[in-house]
Amino acid sequence: MSRWTIVAAAAALLAGSSLAQAQTTLKVVMHSDVKIVDPIWTTAYIVRNHGYMIYDTLFALDGKGEIKPQMVDGFTESPDKLTYKFTLRDGLLWHDGKPVTAEDCVASIKRWGAKDPIGLKLMTFVDSMSADDAKSFTIKLKSPTGLLLFGLAKPSSNVPFMMPKRVAETDPNTQISEFIGSGPFVLKTDEWKPGDKIVYTKFKDYKPRAEPASGLAGGKVAKLDRVEWLAVADQQQAVNALLAGEIDMIEQPAYDLIPLLKDDKSITLTNYNPLGLQYTMRPNHTQKPFDNPKVRQALFYALNQKDFLDATVGNPEYYKICKSLFVCGTPLASEKGMEGLLESNFEKSKALLKEAGYDGTPIVLLHSTDLQVLTNLGPVAKQLLERGGFKVDMQSSDWQTVVSRRVRKEPVDKGGWNLMQTSWVSADILNPVMTGFLNSSCDKAAFGWPCDEQMEKLRDDFARETDPAKQKAIAEAVQMRQREVVTHVHLGQYYVPIATRSNVTGILSAAAPVFWNIEKK
């Protein structure tokens, strides 16, 4: 080799070494391991979070809660508000290098619309959806509704993520088997090891919008080369790793360990979701004894919010007792119809069970053991329910097993269930149409499958109404009806800060934790 060839080779080697050293990796402990990766098939938040890594949306809500175009460049609305034409922006590519097309988007909307509560309601208004050409598509409505753009911008489960047509044509009740998105990060399937970690790398061909990032909208600029979500179930281990600088972030640190983090100047706590979340209990309406409304009503009397919040959160700084179905601090918040409920009136609960003819058969309560924000819900529920006259068989497993089991309709003695508990981010439960557990359309409803024509009529009325005062009245009517039908029981609001090393910046205030805009310095 000539002297200059050797010099050039050495320079190239050094440049490659510098590039490798410049690669930025963020190591994160999320609230759950990732075993399911279809954000339409399930409402589980860890899967929604995964969705925001690799997929993109047509519209999104910004930091002010306003609807903004995301993959869409522009759209037109006919004067009668029945015809909407959408044009995709330039430069949208799938992770396999193929261009995003209007046909992909139409197929994705259809799949989302067959599962999501807003999507299901929206589809009753849709007359047709069609691709006009490679970059534009049209949605025609049967009657006007404010659900269209709001639905396409829905921020949380189920999010209308766009997928390639071949993937989006998968039956919505069957999990997808190909994980190609057009978002700012790519899933490294060869490094995904359930129980260990899931890995994402920057999609170098992603073209962000020009606007600054705001909420879930604006420019999704990936400032990290690699993001690793590590499966660490032991919260003490996770906190020790964060304090030692072995990891960079904990999505949901255990409440009893937050004081340790507050005392360390190398750690920053960020409340990225100021409206918080809401705990909830879901009865299975298709299985005895909860096919009887009086038995479901007994839940409202046996339970109370404070016991759950004290057991799971502990510190009132991070929780709020709130009887309103639609999140305290938001426009539709009201306690109308909630008088006398959620106060652990055990005698009233027992009286309702007696009226219903409950025979003491044990009810199966699914209990998640590996998510610290949910772990203590089961034991509290068991104690309160038993004091209220129920017999409870609490069956414990990890969260992913609960997620897989709760969609089963088999009888309890064949792997089915009676009750399960979870939580909803507030952005999912702000009104009667958004609130997934209020969907009472029988087999088309979410797991638990409530069936109530009056509730569905009220939700239809809300979907058609545009006057805020009339919407508030309908929401209160929904809450009154909910007292009778009991699609679910809400168990209080709570807030969880993200914990990061102080060299991690750029966390956005949004309904979900997202990783664009984040820097590690």
Steps between C-alpha positions, in 0.01 A plus 500: 500500500618851430559740787194704398278191479607403854430855625159503332412158643605612848295819469196299393548265795523792741190661347309173537616474861388856575164430339456189713589695813251770403213249492259596780318221682223561752438214743152501651295292740139525385197408712474156339682254281396491133359167386218623273576754226165561329359833630164441331448149639547616860451818702800422727702818546838337456383399152369853433843632606665255261262625229624857539856379448452344158171630356367842407152653497301708253420763764613561857416714803754770584595622847182712515276210404441641151474273196794539261590324172779246536538268200235709326621806309156653461129422475176653378153485653183540292250770605253234619779338709443163335802468269863522612796475263846437646842535337809335646818702535806427289778268609304246705672160488446165666797352679551262206555801271166490320287818482195542724186505285141610543392135473718417801324772700148395401574139601652616830199717586266207429692265729516759779130579451408138561657496850524844658195650682518830312579312179199272543271796556661698216445215255123526556527849345726399209340441163822421309879526506704483181846576366488761226863458396831402662501798739136597557185336633138597569269424791128558446263514797129415523445784746723764661705412808789655688652155544688477171804723554493445875496124447790510255694706757409275793805508731469175690373145482407412240703747297424503123857416399562466128631166370573360153185377327614136506539522879189710565287243318568256785178411683479750791441211740821330385842635593718632218819311418694770317616815679570759231417861581587843364583663834827643634633170637537148361434184701811278507321167483830311511576652842152473652509251786178493707594492866830675427476802270352654188717724282422789263737689271462835327330484160744707298255555214223641722404850392370703799253782465655846506306619808654462847388195696196570719310229680464216251511737202766693312845388395585153629876550500683189622804632689589152630664235283381209707240443774500186715201412717629264767273253681575558869215395727680581827445872563778524758739353244381751239539798734848384607597474133370852431684645798820325388465629143461150356165597346364839393128494574222330697157559354305430821720491812346337808342761726678382812835548323429851366649666814835334418487648153393844623804514729750434220607806297592280202133401458212700350131420558262617225120491513448463126125429532342761731147354474629166623324165479190334642480158664205284398337161560337319209232231549439236234135552403483169314574281803297433815452668741585827320242439230260629768497882532428488875822304554692758298337781699620335820855578385427874523394452861770256618795700367653837587779695330717597798591143596623428148692826472662462841608145419638574155624860519513577871597865469203739453737725304462250216130411518151651503171353624261581216151356457460660159503248219657755265817606682509781752648819358347457153189662341266202545591428863189457719394295801135493401350159569794386712338577834539213746728299272864401553468531878532131598141462615539126555145447625353654185731280290385188684136601461539537122672162476212343694244664269696370200504144635880479511574148624851554633682346203857639509569770242833490315695824546801537270795644690811647334817445705781663300379859447558696818217745422252209482641237736317612816163545332409131513546440874306818588219401263483150646472633855233760421295267281499227762385749763225594255373144471694355207719192507821571306749272327793734426717348226846659471722524191718748313331786316553358152316184606213714630493688168481172308240345730262794526399468133379142551126438509519143629319410824691566820572129556660482155740792533256789498464774762257716696691814603825670403662830592703740295550874450427747223703807414271802529529575128304178438201580720412867447153445352237226450620402152871486585452295816555147375328326788176696437465337158193283558458349155502137616746287300653813345581645841837463670573194717226477764248546215221712656178519303270800553299681231434806717871556565572468129227751417652750745843448346347555154336819625834623631671419169248718312491790746734798456367737768723470813214559744287230339802267492539551875132409555541184292816406692308532827221283358764242410627510857147448631450204266840363598374478859239251376685299236851514659725444200792554741585659835747791510734491800676838515761709319874475541817651355836341419816703429769377263843472664808575289866573537550877492685480168177381333290791370216570260218294655173620349178557692258258334249222555769238447877485558671558165868490413540746216631842614690333786872565525769332705792737552 
